[in-house]
């Protein structure tokens, strides 16, 4: 994919034998980033992911910590609901979500693209199990010293949750960045399309498909995912191992 995107015009290397026989060029990347729709699609994906993922991580940590540490009425119900939503296909919630956002007048807006990603049942359940593997002695000592629950969560729990937060963050990044069905249904104008939707519509053009530009856009869409995983690889492995230790 990356090599074809670096070809020139319609003369694209299709077999491994042509990869080094033809010159490299960035013309397809310049074409899709020169103010065309692909640049707008990429910007929308960046905005949605940059806003949704931090909130998703924070909410997952807060909810998971409450489920792991607190004892309150209905705790089992919340765990059951989180598990049910994890099992439930996202397509099932599409129609109710569309009707809700339509009545709120949020269709074809950034909130419509961001709000469905703010809560992730996998993140909540993962962090709840992650906190069950952590010792609560520091939290109890801080509570004995008069710290509030908010201060304990901010100053003790979150700094010790790096590996778990990395797992939830990368998973949330993958889901949000690669989301296709919700952005396709919840947006109507080209200016609000995200990169996966834009690439799919670009590939279904009525005219001949510009494979060089299409694969250049696909390479740009894939690169952040690879970078995120490479950067947080150690934390991801550590978090998964610790989260599955019980």
SULNOR-V6486 format. One record per pair of residues at least 24 apart in sequence whose C-alpha atoms are under 10 Angstrom apart, sorted by the first residue. I is the first residue (numbers start at 0). J is the second residue. If there is no record, write none. Layout:
I,J ; I,J
//
This chain:
0,210 ; 0,211 ; 0,213 ; 0,214 ; 0,215 ; 0,216 ; 0,217 ; 0,218 ; 1,211 ; 1,214 ; 1,215 ; 1,216 ; 1,217 ; 1,218 ; 1,219 ; 1,221 ; 1,222 ; 2,211 ; 2,214 ; 2,215 ; 2,218 ; 3,27 ; 3,210 ; 3,211 ; 3,212 ; 3,213 ; 3,214 ; 3,215 ; 3,218 ; 4,28 ; 4,210 ; 4,211 ; 4,212 ; 4,213 ; 4,214 ; 4,215 ; 4,216 ; 4,217 ; 4,218 ; 5,211 ; 5,212 ; 5,214 ; 5,215 ; 6,210 ; 6,211 ; 6,212 ; 6,215 ; 7,211 ; 8,209 ; 8,210 ; 8,211 ; 8,212 ; 9,209 ; 9,210 ; 9,211 ; 10,211 ; 11,210 ; 11,211 ; 25,211 ; 25,215 ; 26,211 ; 26,212 ; 26,215 ; 27,209 ; 27,210 ; 27,211 ; 27,212 ; 27,213 ; 27,214 ; 27,215 ; 27,216 ; 28,211 ; 28,212 ; 28,213 ; 28,214 ; 28,215 ; 28,216 ; 28,218 ; 28,219 ; 29,212 ; 29,215 ; 30,211 ; 30,212 ; 30,215 ; 31,212 ; 31,213 ; 31,215 ; 31,216 ; 32,215 ; 32,216 ; 36,189 ; 36,190 ; 36,191 ; 36,192 ; 36,194 ; 36,197 ; 36,198 ; 36,201 ; 37,190 ; 37,192 ; 37,193 ; 37,194 ; 37,197 ; 37,198 ; 37,201 ; 37,212 ; 37,213 ; 37,216 ; 38,193 ; 38,194 ; 38,216 ; 39,189 ; 39,190 ; 39,191 ; 39,192 ; 39,193 ; 39,194 ; 39,197 ; 40,189 ; 40,190 ; 40,191 ; 40,192 ; 40,193 ; 40,194 ; 40,195 ; 40,196 ; 40,197 ; 40,198 ; 40,216 ; 41,176 ; 41,192 ; 41,193 ; 41,194 ; 41,195 ; 41,197 ; 41,216 ; 41,219 ; 41,220 ; 42,190 ; 42,191 ; 42,192 ; 42,193 ; 42,194 ; 43,109 ; 43,112 ; 43,176 ; 43,190 ; 43,191 ; 43,192 ; 43,193 ; 43,194 ; 44,112 ; 44,175 ; 44,176 ; 44,177 ; 44,178 ; 44,182 ; 44,191 ; 44,192 ; 44,193 ; 44,194 ; 44,195 ; 44,196 ; 44,220 ; 45,175 ; 45,176 ; 45,193 ; 45,194 ; 45,223 ; 46,109 ; 46,112 ; 46,113 ; 46,193 ; 47,109 ; 47,110 ; 47,111 ; 47,112 ; 47,113 ; 47,114 ; 47,116 ; 47,175 ; 47,176 ; 47,193 ; 48,112 ; 48,113 ; 48,116 ; 48,171 ; 48,172 ; 48,173 ; 48,174 ; 48,175 ; 48,176 ; 48,177 ; 49,113 ; 49,172 ; 49,175 ; 49,176 ; 50,109 ; 50,113 ; 50,114 ; 50,116 ; 50,117 ; 51,110 ; 51,112 ; 51,113 ; 51,114 ; 51,115 ; 51,116 ; 51,117 ; 51,118 ; 51,171 ; 51,172 ; 51,175 ; 51,176 ; 52,113 ; 52,116 ; 52,117 ; 52,118 ; 52,119 ; 52,167 ; 52,168 ; 52,169 ; 52,170 ; 52,171 ; 52,172 ; 52,173 ; 52,174 ; 52,175 ; 52,176 ; 53,117 ; 53,164 ; 53,167 ; 53,168 ; 53,171 ; 53,172 ; 54,113 ; 54,114 ; 54,116 ; 54,117 ; 54,118 ; 54,168 ; 55,114 ; 55,116 ; 55,117 ; 55,118 ; 55,119 ; 55,120 ; 55,122 ; 55,123 ; 55,167 ; 55,168 ; 55,171 ; 55,172 ; 56,117 ; 56,118 ; 56,119 ; 56,122 ; 56,123 ; 56,126 ; 56,163 ; 56,164 ; 56,165 ; 56,166 ; 56,167 ; 56,168 ; 56,169 ; 56,170 ; 56,171 ; 56,172 ; 57,117 ; 57,118 ; 57,122 ; 57,123 ; 57,157 ; 57,164 ; 57,167 ; 57,168 ; 58,117 ; 58,118 ; 58,119 ; 58,122 ; 58,123 ; 59,117 ; 59,118 ; 59,119 ; 59,120 ; 59,121 ; 59,122 ; 59,123 ; 59,124 ; 59,125 ; 59,126 ; 59,127 ; 59,164 ; 59,167 ; 59,168 ; 60,122 ; 60,123 ; 60,124 ; 60,125 ; 60,126 ; 60,127 ; 60,129 ; 60,130 ; 60,152 ; 60,156 ; 60,157 ; 60,160 ; 60,163 ; 60,164 ; 60,167 ; 61,123 ; 61,126 ; 61,127 ; 61,149 ; 61,152 ; 61,153 ; 61,156 ; 61,157 ; 62,118 ; 62,120 ; 62,122 ; 62,123 ; 62,124 ; 62,126 ; 62,127 ; 63,120 ; 63,122 ; 63,123 ; 63,124 ; 63,125 ; 63,126 ; 63,127 ; 63,128 ; 63,129 ; 63,130 ; 63,131 ; 64,123 ; 64,124 ; 64,126 ; 64,127 ; 64,128 ; 64,129 ; 64,130 ; 64,131 ; 64,152 ; 64,156 ; 64,157 ; 65,123 ; 65,126 ; 65,127 ; 65,130 ; 66,123 ; 66,124 ; 66,126 ; 66,127 ; 66,128 ; 66,130 ; 66,131 ; 67,124 ; 67,126 ; 67,127 ; 67,128 ; 67,129 ; 67,130 ; 67,131 ; 67,132 ; 67,133 ; 68,127 ; 68,130 ; 68,131 ; 68,135 ; 68,138 ; 78,120 ; 78,123 ; 78,124 ; 78,127 ; 80,120 ; 81,119 ; 81,120 ; 81,121 ; 81,122 ; 81,123 ; 81,124 ; 82,120 ; 82,121 ; 82,123 ; 82,124 ; 83,120 ; 84,119 ; 84,120 ; 84,121 ; 85,119 ; 85,120 ; 85,121 ; 85,122 ; 85,123 ; 85,124 ; 86,120 ; 86,121 ; 89,180 ; 89,181 ; 90,180 ; 90,181 ; 92,181 ; 93,180 ; 93,181 ; 93,184 ; 93,185 ; 94,184 ; 96,181 ; 96,185 ; 97,181 ; 97,184 ; 97,185 ; 98,185 ; 100,185 ; 101,185 ; 105,185 ; 105,186 ; 106,182 ; 106,184 ; 106,185 ; 106,186 ; 106,187 ; 107,182 ; 107,183 ; 107,184 ; 107,185 ; 107,186 ; 107,187 ; 107,188 ; 107,189 ; 107,190 ; 107,191 ; 107,192 ; 108,185 ; 108,186 ; 108,187 ; 108,188 ; 108,190 ; 108,191 ; 108,192 ; 109,182 ; 109,185 ; 109,186 ; 109,191 ; 109,192 ; 111,181 ; 111,182 ; 111,185 ; 111,186 ; 112,175 ; 112,178 ; 112,181 ; 112,182 ; 112,183 ; 112,185 ; 112,186 ; 112,191 ; 112,192 ; 112,193 ; 113,175 ; 113,182 ; 115,175 ; 115,181 ; 115,182 ; 116,171 ; 116,172 ; 116,174 ; 116,175 ; 116,178 ; 117,171 ; 117,175 ; 118,171 ; 119,167 ; 119,170 ; 119,171 ; 119,174 ; 121,167 ; 121,170 ; 121,171 ; 122,163 ; 122,164 ; 122,166 ; 122,167 ; 122,168 ; 122,170 ; 122,171 ; 123,167 ; 125,163 ; 125,164 ; 125,166 ; 125,167 ; 125,238 ; 125,239 ; 125,242 ; 125,243 ; 126,160 ; 126,163 ; 126,164 ; 126,166 ; 126,167 ; 126,238 ; 126,242 ; 127,163 ; 127,242 ; 128,163 ; 128,241 ; 128,242 ; 128,243 ; 128,244 ; 128,245 ; 129,160 ; 129,162 ; 129,163 ; 129,164 ; 129,238 ; 129,239 ; 129,240 ; 129,241 ; 129,242 ; 129,243 ; 129,244 ; 129,245 ; 130,156 ; 130,159 ; 130,160 ; 130,163 ; 130,241 ; 130,242 ; 131,242 ; 131,244 ; 131,245 ; 132,241 ; 132,242 ; 132,243 ; 132,244 ; 132,245 ; 133,159 ; 133,160 ; 133,241 ; 133,242 ; 160,238 ; 161,234 ; 161,235 ; 161,237 ; 161,238 ; 162,231 ; 162,232 ; 162,233 ; 162,234 ; 162,235 ; 162,236 ; 162,237 ; 162,238 ; 162,239 ; 162,240 ; 162,241 ; 162,242 ; 163,234 ; 163,235 ; 163,236 ; 163,237 ; 163,238 ; 163,239 ; 163,240 ; 163,241 ; 163,242 ; 164,234 ; 164,235 ; 164,238 ; 165,227 ; 165,228 ; 165,231 ; 165,232 ; 165,233 ; 165,234 ; 165,235 ; 165,236 ; 165,237 ; 165,238 ; 165,239 ; 166,228 ; 166,231 ; 166,232 ; 166,234 ; 166,235 ; 166,236 ; 166,237 ; 166,238 ; 166,239 ; 166,242 ; 167,235 ; 167,238 ; 167,239 ; 168,227 ; 168,231 ; 168,235 ; 169,224 ; 169,227 ; 169,228 ; 169,231 ; 169,232 ; 169,235 ; 170,224 ; 170,228 ; 170,235 ; 172,223 ; 172,224 ; 172,227 ; 172,228 ; 173,221 ; 173,223 ; 173,224 ; 173,225 ; 173,227 ; 173,228 ; 176,220 ; 176,221 ; 176,223 ; 176,224 ; 177,220 ; 177,221 ; 177,224 ; 194,219 ; 194,220 ; 195,220
//
